[in-house]
């Protein structure tokens, strides 16, 4: 799968490192690289917060590839061993990454206290209702937000019943989220 990551030498080296040491599932690597490629130009803030991050792969990509990013908060309930292995592996390749990283083991509801106003919020694996928690946190902190909603079966049915009935849970949830963001003053892209 390494030919998929050709083009950017840092991503190519990072993917090779992950593959060589078998640190992360290839599906998550592909998702994180693609997500970073699609949103990094829109999230121009020195401080990033990767919520429900697991091992923190997407946040690590921002720390690795974006010079203007000075701090990356990785937030999840529990830090998996793969995160520490990723950091150790990156030390030899990109020693500037580790000083940018702050891993917080905390639920989303308490994470806002640790984050500065205006932080760029990422939610790549915020399953179900946690996507909505990420939105609430981003709105409260008035920072840019980029999400990849998933696990709609677990989504809280906040969208009006009429929308859910006609459009289904997935689409109605995202339409409802879009209106919440617009009401909060955000410009939304799908």
Buried (B, 14 or more C-beta within 10 A) or exposed (E): EEEBBEEBEEBBBBBEBBBEEEBBEBEBBBBBBEBBBEBBEEBEBBBBBBBBBBBBBBBBBBBBBBEEBEBBBBBBEEBEEBBEBBBEBBEEEBEEBEEBBBBBEBEBEEBBEEBEEEBBBBBBBBBBBBBBBBBBBBBEBEBBBBBBBBEBEEBEEEBEEEBBEEBEBBBBBBBBBBEBBEEBEBEEEE
